Amino acid sequence: QVQLVESGGGLVQAGGSLRLSCAASGRTFSSYAMGWFRQAPGKEREFVAAINWSGGRTFYADSVKGRFTISRDNAKNTMYLQMNSLKPEDTAVYYCALRKYYSGSYFTQTDYGYWGQGTQVTVSS
């Protein structure tokens, strides 16, 4: 049974920073790509960032490029999202996800087979 547990969300003022973590268990974590997605109130869930199995390739939504950094520590079975220069429009529930197969899209939600429960990030203006 694969389990993904996010942590690190909270309330922060605009311009501030947060670091999200996603701890994985129950699968060979280091073999699969992972991603972060978010869902704001009244909106559909959207892609934020993704990272390949080794951490050598990263991908970002245009809206977060230059402000967010995705990383992973395979020895700790943990993925991170460092979020800097936060804006009110970054307010959302953030989900981590583990891709189903070795290959697939980094950006498409249906290519991810396992999801965490989400962590709330609220950025006040």
C-alpha positions in Angstrom: 0.0 0.0 0.0 1.5 3.3 -1.1 1.2 6.2 1.2 2.1 9.8 0.6 1.9 12.3 3.4 2.3 16.0 2.9 3.4 18.5 5.6 4.6 22.0 5.9 1.6 24.0 4.8 0.3 27.0 6.7 -0.5 30.7 6.7 2.1 33.1 5.4 2.1 36.7 4.3 2.7 37.7 0.7 6.4 37.6 -0.1 7.1 34.9 2.5 8.3 31.4 2.1 7.2 27.9 3.0 8.7 24.4 2.4 6.4 21.5 1.7 7.5 17.9 2.3 6.0 14.7 1.0 7.0 11.5 2.7 6.5 8.3 0.7 6.2 4.7 1.9 5.1 1.4 0.4 6.9 1.5 -3.0 10.3 1.9 -4.5 10.2 5.7 -4.2 13.4 6.3 -6.1 12.3 4.6 -9.3 9.4 6.9 -10.2 8.8 10.6 -11.0 6.9 12.7 -8.6 5.0 15.9 -8.8 3.2 18.7 -7.0 -0.3 19.8 -7.9 -2.6 22.4 -6.3 -6.3 23.2 -6.2 -7.6 26.7 -5.3 -11.1 27.2 -4.2 -13.5 27.0 -7.1 -10.8 25.9 -9.5 -9.6 22.7 -11.0 -6.5 21.0 -9.7 -3.4 22.2 -11.7 0.2 21.2 -12.2 2.8 23.0 -10.2 6.1 21.1 -10.5 7.5 17.7 -11.2 10.8 15.9 -10.8 12.2 12.8 -12.4 13.4 9.7 -10.5 16.9 10.9 -9.9 16.2 14.5 -9.3 18.2 15.5 -12.4 15.2 16.9 -14.3 12.7 19.3 -13.0 9.6 21.0 -14.5 7.6 23.9 -13.5 4.4 25.7 -14.3 5.0 29.2 -15.7 3.2 30.7 -12.8 5.7 29.4 -10.2 8.9 29.3 -12.3 11.7 31.2 -10.6 9.9 31.2 -7.2 9.4 27.5 -6.4 12.0 24.7 -6.3 11.2 21.0 -6.4 13.7 18.5 -5.0 13.9 15.0 -3.6 16.0 12.9 -1.3 15.7 9.3 -2.3 17.5 8.1 0.8 14.8 9.6 2.9 11.9 8.8 0.5 10.9 12.4 0.7 10.1 15.1 -1.9 10.1 18.8 -1.2 8.7 22.0 -2.6 10.5 25.2 -1.6 8.1 28.1 -2.2 9.5 31.6 -2.1 8.1 35.0 -2.9 4.6 33.7 -2.3 1.6 35.5 -3.7 -2.1 35.4 -2.6 -2.8 33.6 -5.9 -0.7 30.7 -4.6 -3.3 30.0 -2.0 -4.5 26.4 -2.5 -4.5 22.9 -1.3 -1.2 21.4 -2.4 -1.0 17.7 -3.3 2.0 15.5 -3.9 1.7 12.6 -6.4 3.8 9.6 -7.4 3.7 8.6 -11.1 2.1 5.2 -11.9 4.7 3.9 -14.3 8.4 4.5 -15.2 7.4 6.5 -18.3 4.6 8.9 -18.9 3.8 12.6 -18.7 5.1 14.8 -16.0 2.2 17.2 -16.4 -0.9 15.0 -16.7 -2.7 14.1 -13.5 -4.0 10.8 -14.9 -0.4 9.6 -15.2 0.0 9.8 -11.4 -1.4 6.8 -9.6 -0.9 7.8 -6.0 -1.8 11.0 -4.2 -1.4 12.5 -0.8 -4.2 14.0 1.3 -3.2 17.6 0.6 -1.9 20.4 2.7 -3.4 23.9 2.8 -1.3 26.9 1.9 -2.8 30.3 2.5 -1.0 33.5 1.5 -2.4 36.7 2.9 -2.0 40.0 1.2 
